[in-house]
Amino acid sequence: MPKMKTNSGAKKRLAVTGSGKIKRKKAYKRHILTKKSAKTKNELGKTTLVHKSDESRMKVLLPGAF
């Protein structure tokens, strides 16, 4: 049986932490930034973890990372 391929889009957007959780960037920081407050834009620049209910779907996209 052939090896499973990692999803190219997922490997560019997601990272696995040392404890096995999945990190992602936040959305809504690409354009229309004038009406957003500085606090909002600062928070959107930080990374966050993929929600527990979505982790199983992300692990299918990243088979070699676990």
PDB file of N, CA, C and O in Angstrom:
ATOM      1  N   MET A   1       0.848  -1.180   0.000  1.00  0.00           N
ATOM      2  CA  MET A   1       0.000   0.000   0.000  1.00  0.00           C
ATOM      3  C   MET A   1       0.896   1.246   0.000  1.00  0.00           C
ATOM      4  O   MET A   1       1.908   1.272   0.701  1.00  0.00           O
ATOM      5  N   PRO A   2       0.536   2.285  -0.782  1.00  0.00           N
ATOM      6  CA  PRO A   2       1.388   3.485  -0.833  1.00  0.00           C
ATOM      7  C   PRO A   2       1.309   4.300   0.451  1.00  0.00           C
ATOM      8  O   PRO A   2       0.376   4.177   1.245  1.00  0.00           O
ATOM      9  N   LYS A   3       2.320   5.131   0.619  1.00  0.00           N
ATOM     10  CA  LYS A   3       2.331   6.020   1.784  1.00  0.00           C
ATOM     11  C   LYS A   3       1.197   7.034   1.672  1.00  0.00           C
ATOM     12  O   LYS A   3       0.778   7.393   0.571  1.00  0.00           O
ATOM     13  N   MET A   4       0.706   7.490   2.823  1.00  0.00           N
ATOM     14  CA  MET A   4      -0.338   8.525   2.822  1.00  0.00           C
ATOM     15  C   MET A   4       0.314   9.882   2.607  1.00  0.00           C
ATOM     16  O   MET A   4       1.340  10.188   3.214  1.00  0.00           O
ATOM     17  N   LYS A   5      -0.274  10.682   1.757  1.00  0.00           N
ATOM     18  CA  LYS A   5       0.277  12.003   1.490  1.00  0.00           C
ATOM     19  C   LYS A   5      -0.282  13.020   2.478  1.00  0.00           C
ATOM     20  O   LYS A   5      -1.463  12.990   2.822  1.00  0.00           O
ATOM     21  N   THR A   6       0.588  13.921   2.926  1.00  0.00           N
ATOM     22  CA  THR A   6       0.166  15.032   3.768  1.00  0.00           C
ATOM     23  C   THR A   6      -0.519  16.072   2.889  1.00  0.00           C
ATOM     24  O   THR A   6      -0.050  16.352   1.786  1.00  0.00           O
ATOM     25  N   ASN A   7      -1.613  16.642   3.360  1.00  0.00           N
ATOM     26  CA  ASN A   7      -2.310  17.697   2.628  1.00  0.00           C
ATOM     27  C   ASN A   7      -1.424  18.933   2.565  1.00  0.00           C
ATOM     28  O   ASN A   7      -0.998  19.442   3.602  1.00  0.00           O
ATOM     29  N   SER A   8      -1.141  19.420   1.359  1.00  0.00           N
ATOM     30  CA  SER A   8      -0.192  20.521   1.180  1.00  0.00           C
ATOM     31  C   SER A   8      -0.661  21.805   1.843  1.00  0.00           C
ATOM     32  O   SER A   8       0.140  22.532   2.430  1.00  0.00           O
ATOM     33  N   GLY A   9      -1.956  22.089   1.751  1.00  0.00           N
ATOM     34  CA  GLY A   9      -2.481  23.304   2.372  1.00  0.00           C
ATOM     35  C   GLY A   9      -2.395  23.239   3.882  1.00  0.00           C
ATOM     36  O   GLY A   9      -2.120  24.246   4.536  1.00  0.00           O
ATOM     37  N   ALA A  10      -2.627  22.061   4.442  1.00  0.00           N
ATOM     38  CA  ALA A  10      -2.602  21.897   5.891  1.00  0.00           C
ATOM     39  C   ALA A  10      -1.186  22.030   6.442  1.00  0.00           C
ATOM     40  O   ALA A  10      -0.992  22.617   7.506  1.00  0.00           O
ATOM     41  N   LYS A  11      -0.200  21.495   5.736  1.00  0.00           N
ATOM     42  CA  LYS A  11       1.161  21.558   6.265  1.00  0.00           C
ATOM     43  C   LYS A  11       1.711  22.987   6.243  1.00  0.00           C
ATOM     44  O   LYS A  11       2.626  23.308   7.001  1.00  0.00           O
ATOM     45  N   LYS A  12       1.153  23.855   5.371  1.00  0.00           N
ATOM     46  CA  LYS A  12       1.563  25.253   5.354  1.00  0.00           C
ATOM     47  C   LYS A  12       0.878  26.060   6.453  1.00  0.00           C
ATOM     48  O   LYS A  12       1.420  27.069   6.905  1.00  0.00           O
ATOM     49  N   ARG A  13      -0.305  25.629   6.888  1.00  0.00           N
ATOM     50  CA  ARG A  13      -1.116  26.431   7.800  1.00  0.00           C
ATOM     51  C   ARG A  13      -1.120  25.944   9.237  1.00  0.00           C
ATOM     52  O   ARG A  13      -1.444  26.710  10.144  1.00  0.00           O
ATOM     53  N   LEU A  14      -0.768  24.693   9.461  1.00  0.00           N
ATOM     54  CA  LEU A  14      -0.866  24.107  10.791  1.00  0.00           C
ATOM     55  C   LEU A  14       0.500  23.658  11.280  1.00  0.00           C
ATOM     56  O   LEU A  14       1.380  23.327  10.486  1.00  0.00           O
ATOM     57  N   ALA A  15       0.668  23.651  12.605  1.00  0.00           N
ATOM     58  CA  ALA A  15       1.904  23.158  13.219  1.00  0.00           C
ATOM     59  C   ALA A  15       1.532  22.346  14.446  1.00  0.00           C
ATOM     60  O   ALA A  15       0.564  22.661  15.138  1.00  0.00           O
ATOM     61  N   VAL A  16       2.297  21.308  14.712  1.00  0.00           N
ATOM     62  CA  VAL A  16       2.032  20.442  15.857  1.00  0.00           C
ATOM     63  C   VAL A  16       2.957  20.843  16.997  1.00  0.00           C
ATOM     64  O   VAL A  16       4.162  20.997  16.800  1.00  0.00           O
ATOM     65  N   THR A  17       2.392  21.013  18.193  1.00  0.00           N
ATOM     66  CA  THR A  17       3.184  21.361  19.372  1.00  0.00           C
ATOM     67  C   THR A  17       3.841  20.113  19.943  1.00  0.00           C
ATOM     68  O   THR A  17       3.572  19.000  19.489  1.00  0.00           O
ATOM     69  N   GLY A  18       4.688  20.295  20.922  1.00  0.00           N
ATOM     70  CA  GLY A  18       5.376  19.182  21.545  1.00  0.00           C
ATOM     71  C   GLY A  18       4.439  18.226  22.251  1.00  0.00           C
ATOM     72  O   GLY A  18       4.712  17.029  22.333  1.00  0.00           O
ATOM     73  N   SER A  19       3.334  18.747  22.763  1.00  0.00           N
ATOM     74  CA  SER A  19       2.376  17.896  23.471  1.00  0.00           C
ATOM     75  C   SER A  19       1.338  17.273  22.536  1.00  0.00           C
ATOM     76  O   SER A  19       0.442  16.565  22.994  1.00  0.00           O
ATOM     77  N   GLY A  20       1.450  17.533  21.220  1.00  0.00           N
ATOM     78  CA  GLY A  20       0.562  16.907  20.259  1.00  0.00           C
ATOM     79  C   GLY A  20      -0.659  17.718  19.873  1.00  0.00           C
ATOM     80  O   GLY A  20      -1.498  17.246  19.106  1.00  0.00           O
ATOM     81  N   LYS A  21      -0.772  18.945  20.399  1.00  0.00           N
ATOM     82  CA  LYS A  21      -1.882  19.805  19.992  1.00  0.00           C
ATOM     83  C   LYS A  21      -1.528  20.479  18.669  1.00  0.00           C
ATOM     84  O   LYS A  21      -0.364  20.498  18.268  1.00  0.00           O
ATOM     85  N   ILE A  22      -2.538  21.034  17.992  1.00  0.00           N
ATOM     86  CA  ILE A  22      -2.323  21.635  16.679  1.00  0.00           C
ATOM     87  C   ILE A  22      -2.518  23.138  16.770  1.00  0.00           C
ATOM     88  O   ILE A  22      -3.555  23.615  17.233  1.00  0.00           O
ATOM     89  N   LYS A  23      -1.499  23.887  16.320  1.00  0.00           N
ATOM     90  CA  LYS A  23      -1.556  25.344  16.316  1.00  0.00           C
ATOM     91  C   LYS A  23      -2.045  25.841  14.968  1.00  0.00           C
ATOM     92  O   LYS A  23      -1.817  25.208  13.936  1.00  0.00           O
ATOM     93  N   ARG A  24      -2.736  27.007  14.990  1.00  0.00           N
ATOM     94  CA  ARG A  24      -3.194  27.634  13.758  1.00  0.00           C
ATOM     95  C   ARG A  24      -3.155  29.142  13.927  1.00  0.00           C
ATOM     96  O   ARG A  24      -3.082  29.648  15.046  1.00  0.00           O
ATOM     97  N   LYS A  25      -3.206  29.862  12.803  1.00  0.00           N
ATOM     98  CA  LYS A  25      -3.303  31.314  12.826  1.00  0.00           C
ATOM     99  C   LYS A  25      -4.775  31.699  12.839  1.00  0.00           C
ATOM    100  O   LYS A  25      -5.639  30.910  12.455  1.00  0.00           O
ATOM    101  N   LYS A  26      -5.051  32.917  13.283  1.00  0.00           N
ATOM    102  CA  LYS A  26      -6.431  33.408  13.310  1.00  0.00           C
ATOM    103  C   LYS A  26      -6.796  34.080  11.989  1.00  0.00           C
ATOM    104  O   LYS A  26      -5.926  34.569  11.267  1.00  0.00           O
ATOM    105  N   ALA A  27      -8.084  34.097  11.685  1.00  0.00           N
ATOM    106  CA  ALA A  27      -8.587  34.702  10.458  1.00  0.00           C
ATOM    107  C   ALA A  27      -8.904  36.187  10.686  1.00  0.00           C
ATOM    108  O   ALA A  27      -8.797  36.688  11.805  1.00  0.00           O
ATOM    109  N   TYR A  28      -9.293  36.876   9.617  1.00  0.00           N
ATOM    110  CA  TYR A  28      -9.793  38.275   9.643  1.00  0.00           C
ATOM    111  C   TYR A  28      -8.696  39.313   9.877  1.00  0.00           C
ATOM    112  O   TYR A  28      -8.975  40.367  10.449  1.00  0.00           O
ATOM    113  N   LYS A  29      -7.457  39.049   9.454  1.00  0.00           N
ATOM    114  CA  LYS A  29      -6.425  40.083   9.586  1.00  0.00           C
ATOM    115  C   LYS A  29      -5.780  40.383   8.233  1.00  0.00           C
ATOM    116  O   LYS A  29      -4.624  40.804   8.184  1.00  0.00           O
ATOM    117  N   ARG A  30      -6.498  40.178   7.152  1.00  0.00           N
ATOM    118  CA  ARG A  30      -5.942  40.404   5.822  1.00  0.00           C
ATOM    119  C   ARG A  30      -6.292  41.782   5.262  1.00  0.00           C
ATOM    120  O   ARG A  30      -5.428  42.444   4.688  1.00  0.00           O
ATOM    121  N   HIS A  31      -7.530  42.222   5.414  1.00  0.00           N
ATOM    122  CA  HIS A  31      -7.941  43.507   4.848  1.00  0.00           C
ATOM    123  C   HIS A  31      -9.087  44.061   5.688  1.00  0.00           C
ATOM    124  O   HIS A  31      -9.555  43.412   6.624  1.00  0.00           O
ATOM    125  N   ILE A  32      -9.533  45.273   5.343  1.00  0.00           N
ATOM    126  CA  ILE A  32     -10.537  46.029   6.112  1.00  0.00           C
ATOM    127  C   ILE A  32     -10.061  46.152   7.564  1.00  0.00           C
ATOM    128  O   ILE A  32     -10.782  45.809   8.502  1.00  0.00           O
ATOM    129  N   LEU A  33      -8.833  46.649   7.724  1.00  0.00           N
ATOM    130  CA  LEU A  33      -8.244  46.753   9.053  1.00  0.00           C
ATOM    131  C   LEU A  33      -8.482  48.122   9.691  1.00  0.00           C
ATOM    132  O   LEU A  33      -8.237  48.296  10.885  1.00  0.00           O
ATOM    133  N   THR A  34      -8.957  49.094   8.908  1.00  0.00           N
ATOM    134  CA  THR A  34      -9.115  50.442   9.448  1.00  0.00           C
ATOM    135  C   THR A  34     -10.208  50.511  10.509  1.00  0.00           C
ATOM    136  O   THR A  34     -10.108  51.290  11.457  1.00  0.00           O
ATOM    137  N   LYS A  35     -11.240  49.707  10.354  1.00  0.00           N
ATOM    138  CA  LYS A  35     -12.338  49.764  11.323  1.00  0.00           C
ATOM    139  C   LYS A  35     -12.108  48.863  12.532  1.00  0.00           C
ATOM    140  O   LYS A  35     -12.901  48.878  13.473  1.00  0.00           O
ATOM    141  N   LYS A  36     -11.040  48.088  12.515  1.00  0.00           N
ATOM    142  CA  LYS A  36     -10.739  47.215  13.653  1.00  0.00           C
ATOM    143  C   LYS A  36      -9.826  47.953  14.616  1.00  0.00           C
ATOM    144  O   LYS A  36      -8.941  48.699  14.199  1.00  0.00           O
ATOM    145  N   SER A  37     -10.045  47.741  15.901  1.00  0.00           N
ATOM    146  CA  SER A  37      -9.237  48.421  16.909  1.00  0.00           C
ATOM    147  C   SER A  37      -7.834  47.813  16.957  1.00  0.00           C
ATOM    148  O   SER A  37      -7.610  46.700  16.481  1.00  0.00           O
ATOM    149  N   ALA A  38      -6.901  48.556  17.537  1.00  0.00           N
ATOM    150  CA  ALA A  38      -5.531  48.069  17.668  1.00  0.00           C
ATOM    151  C   ALA A  38      -5.484  46.807  18.519  1.00  0.00           C
ATOM    152  O   ALA A  38      -4.697  45.898  18.255  1.00  0.00           O
ATOM    153  N   LYS A  39      -6.331  46.758  19.541  1.00  0.00           N
ATOM    154  CA  LYS A  39      -6.375  45.572  20.402  1.00  0.00           C
ATOM    155  C   LYS A  39      -6.829  44.341  19.622  1.00  0.00           C
ATOM    156  O   LYS A  39      -6.261  43.258  19.768  1.00  0.00           O
ATOM    157  N   THR A  40      -7.858  44.520  18.794  1.00  0.00           N
ATOM    158  CA  THR A  40      -8.363  43.409  17.988  1.00  0.00           C
ATOM    159  C   THR A  40      -7.300  42.920  17.028  1.00  0.00           C
ATOM    160  O   THR A  40      -7.082  41.714  16.909  1.00  0.00           O
ATOM    161  N   LYS A  41      -6.624  43.847  16.331  1.00  0.00           N
ATOM    162  CA  LYS A  41      -5.604  43.457  15.367  1.00  0.00           C
ATOM    163  C   LYS A  41      -4.435  42.767  16.052  1.00  0.00           C
ATOM    164  O   LYS A  41      -3.855  41.837  15.491  1.00  0.00           O
ATOM    165  N   ASN A  42      -4.080  43.205  17.250  1.00  0.00           N
ATOM    166  CA  ASN A  42      -3.000  42.569  18.000  1.00  0.00           C
ATOM    167  C   ASN A  42      -3.372  41.143  18.373  1.00  0.00           C
ATOM    168  O   ASN A  42      -2.547  40.236  18.260  1.00  0.00           O
ATOM    169  N   GLU A  43      -4.605  40.938  18.814  1.00  0.00           N
ATOM    170  CA  GLU A  43      -5.056  39.589  19.186  1.00  0.00           C
ATOM    171  C   GLU A  43      -5.125  38.670  17.962  1.00  0.00           C
ATOM    172  O   GLU A  43      -4.814  37.482  18.058  1.00  0.00           O
ATOM    173  N   LEU A  44      -5.530  39.216  16.817  1.00  0.00           N
ATOM    174  CA  LEU A  44      -5.634  38.399  15.611  1.00  0.00           C
ATOM    175  C   LEU A  44      -4.267  37.966  15.090  1.00  0.00           C
ATOM    176  O   LEU A  44      -4.177  36.998  14.335  1.00  0.00           O
ATOM    177  N   GLY A  45      -3.212  38.660  15.474  1.00  0.00           N
ATOM    178  CA  GLY A  45      -1.870  38.308  15.029  1.00  0.00           C
ATOM    179  C   GLY A  45      -1.285  37.113  15.746  1.00  0.00           C
ATOM    180  O   GLY A  45      -0.304  36.530  15.286  1.00  0.00           O
ATOM    181  N   LYS A  46      -1.874  36.741  16.864  1.00  0.00           N
ATOM    182  CA  LYS A  46      -1.341  35.640  17.659  1.00  0.00           C
ATOM    183  C   LYS A  46      -1.874  34.298  17.168  1.00  0.00           C
ATOM    184  O   LYS A  46      -2.890  34.231  16.477  1.00  0.00           O
ATOM    185  N   THR A  47      -1.168  33.231  17.538  1.00  0.00           N
ATOM    186  CA  THR A  47      -1.629  31.900  17.168  1.00  0.00           C
ATOM    187  C   THR A  47      -2.548  31.358  18.252  1.00  0.00           C
ATOM    188  O   THR A  47      -2.553  31.844  19.383  1.00  0.00           O
ATOM    189  N   THR A  48      -3.318  30.352  17.892  1.00  0.00           N
ATOM    190  CA  THR A  48      -4.211  29.702  18.835  1.00  0.00           C
ATOM    191  C   THR A  48      -4.220  28.211  18.522  1.00  0.00           C
ATOM    192  O   THR A  48      -3.614  27.776  17.543  1.00  0.00           O
ATOM    193  N   LEU A  49      -4.894  27.440  19.337  1.00  0.00           N
ATOM    194  CA  LEU A  49      -4.965  26.002  19.130  1.00  0.00           C
ATOM    195  C   LEU A  49      -6.241  25.629  18.397  1.00  0.00           C
ATOM    196  O   LEU A  49      -7.272  26.283  18.550  1.00  0.00           O
ATOM    197  N   VAL A  50      -6.163  24.582  17.609  1.00  0.00           N
ATOM    198  CA  VAL A  50      -7.349  24.034  16.942  1.00  0.00           C
ATOM    199  C   VAL A  50      -8.255  23.452  18.021  1.00  0.00           C
ATOM    200  O   VAL A  50      -7.782  22.799  18.951  1.00  0.00           O
ATOM    201  N   HIS A  51      -9.551  23.689  17.893  1.00  0.00           N
ATOM    202  CA  HIS A  51     -10.502  23.207  18.883  1.00  0.00           C
ATOM    203  C   HIS A  51     -10.490  21.680  18.947  1.00  0.00           C
ATOM    204  O   HIS A  51     -10.250  21.005  17.946  1.00  0.00           O
ATOM    205  N   LYS A  52     -10.754  21.153  20.135  1.00  0.00           N
ATOM    206  CA  LYS A  52     -10.687  19.717  20.368  1.00  0.00           C
ATOM    207  C   LYS A  52     -11.612  18.938  19.432  1.00  0.00           C
ATOM    208  O   LYS A  52     -11.266  17.839  18.997  1.00  0.00           O
ATOM    209  N   SER A  53     -12.777  19.494  19.119  1.00  0.00           N
ATOM    210  CA  SER A  53     -13.733  18.791  18.256  1.00  0.00           C
ATOM    211  C   SER A  53     -13.259  18.745  16.803  1.00  0.00           C
ATOM    212  O   SER A  53     -13.727  17.903  16.036  1.00  0.00           O
ATOM    213  N   ASP A  54     -12.338  19.633  16.408  1.00  0.00           N
ATOM    214  CA  ASP A  54     -11.825  19.643  15.037  1.00  0.00           C
ATOM    215  C   ASP A  54     -10.489  18.928  14.901  1.00  0.00           C
ATOM    216  O   ASP A  54     -10.022  18.707  13.784  1.00  0.00           O
ATOM    217  N   GLU A  55      -9.865  18.561  16.019  1.00  0.00           N
ATOM    218  CA  GLU A  55      -8.528  17.967  15.971  1.00  0.00           C
ATOM    219  C   GLU A  55      -8.484  16.682  15.162  1.00  0.00           C
ATOM    220  O   GLU A  55      -7.526  16.453  14.424  1.00  0.00           O
ATOM    221  N   SER A  56      -9.505  15.840  15.285  1.00  0.00           N
ATOM    222  CA  SER A  56      -9.486  14.569  14.567  1.00  0.00           C
ATOM    223  C   SER A  56      -9.482  14.789  13.056  1.00  0.00           C
ATOM    224  O   SER A  56      -8.831  14.040  12.327  1.00  0.00           O
ATOM    225  N   ARG A  57     -10.199  15.804  12.577  1.00  0.00           N
ATOM    226  CA  ARG A  57     -10.224  16.101  11.138  1.00  0.00           C
ATOM    227  C   ARG A  57      -8.874  16.620  10.665  1.00  0.00           C
ATOM    228  O   ARG A  57      -8.448  16.319   9.550  1.00  0.00           O
ATOM    229  N   MET A  58      -8.194  17.405  11.511  1.00  0.00           N
ATOM    230  CA  MET A  58      -6.892  17.939  11.141  1.00  0.00           C
ATOM    231  C   MET A  58      -5.826  16.843  11.131  1.00  0.00           C
ATOM    232  O   MET A  58      -4.896  16.887  10.325  1.00  0.00           O
ATOM    233  N   LYS A  59      -5.959  15.862  12.023  1.00  0.00           N
ATOM    234  CA  LYS A  59      -4.991  14.772  12.074  1.00  0.00           C
ATOM    235  C   LYS A  59      -5.050  13.904  10.819  1.00  0.00           C
ATOM    236  O   LYS A  59      -4.047  13.299  10.440  1.00  0.00           O
ATOM    237  N   VAL A  60      -6.210  13.838  10.176  1.00  0.00           N
ATOM    238  CA  VAL A  60      -6.334  13.105   8.915  1.00  0.00           C
ATOM    239  C   VAL A  60      -5.522  13.811   7.833  1.00  0.00           C
ATOM    240  O   VAL A  60      -4.942  13.156   6.967  1.00  0.00           O
ATOM    241  N   LEU A  61      -5.477  15.139   7.877  1.00  0.00           N
ATOM    242  CA  LEU A  61      -4.747  15.918   6.876  1.00  0.00           C
ATOM    243  C   LEU A  61      -3.245  15.870   7.107  1.00  0.00           C
ATOM    244  O   LEU A  61      -2.474  16.093   6.173  1.00  0.00           O
ATOM    245  N   LEU A  62      -2.811  15.584   8.336  1.00  0.00           N
ATOM    246  CA  LEU A  62      -1.384  15.552   8.680  1.00  0.00           C
ATOM    247  C   LEU A  62      -1.007  14.160   9.199  1.00  0.00           C
ATOM    248  O   LEU A  62      -0.708  14.018  10.385  1.00  0.00           O
ATOM    249  N   PRO A  63      -1.014  13.138   8.351  1.00  0.00           N
ATOM    250  CA  PRO A  63      -0.818  11.785   8.856  1.00  0.00           C
ATOM    251  C   PRO A  63       0.567  11.524   9.436  1.00  0.00           C
ATOM    252  O   PRO A  63       0.677  10.722  10.364  1.00  0.00           O
ATOM    253  N   GLY A  64       1.624  12.153   8.944  1.00  0.00           N
ATOM    254  CA  GLY A  64       2.967  11.857   9.417  1.00  0.00           C
ATOM    255  C   GLY A  64       3.398  12.618  10.643  1.00  0.00           C
ATOM    256  O   GLY A  64       4.483  12.371  11.168  1.00  0.00           O
ATOM    257  N   ALA A  65       2.579  13.541  11.119  1.00  0.00           N
ATOM    258  CA  ALA A  65       2.985  14.424  12.205  1.00  0.00           C
ATOM    259  C   ALA A  65       2.721  13.861  13.586  1.00  0.00           C
ATOM    260  O   ALA A  65       3.104  14.480  14.579  1.00  0.00           O
ATOM    261  N   PHE A  66       2.074  12.695  13.683  1.00  0.00           N
ATOM    262  CA  PHE A  66       1.707  12.175  15.004  1.00  0.00           C
ATOM    263  C   PHE A  66       2.285  10.802  15.248  1.00  0.00           C
ATOM    264  O   PHE A  66       2.070  10.222  16.312  1.00  0.00           O
TER     265      PHE A  66
END
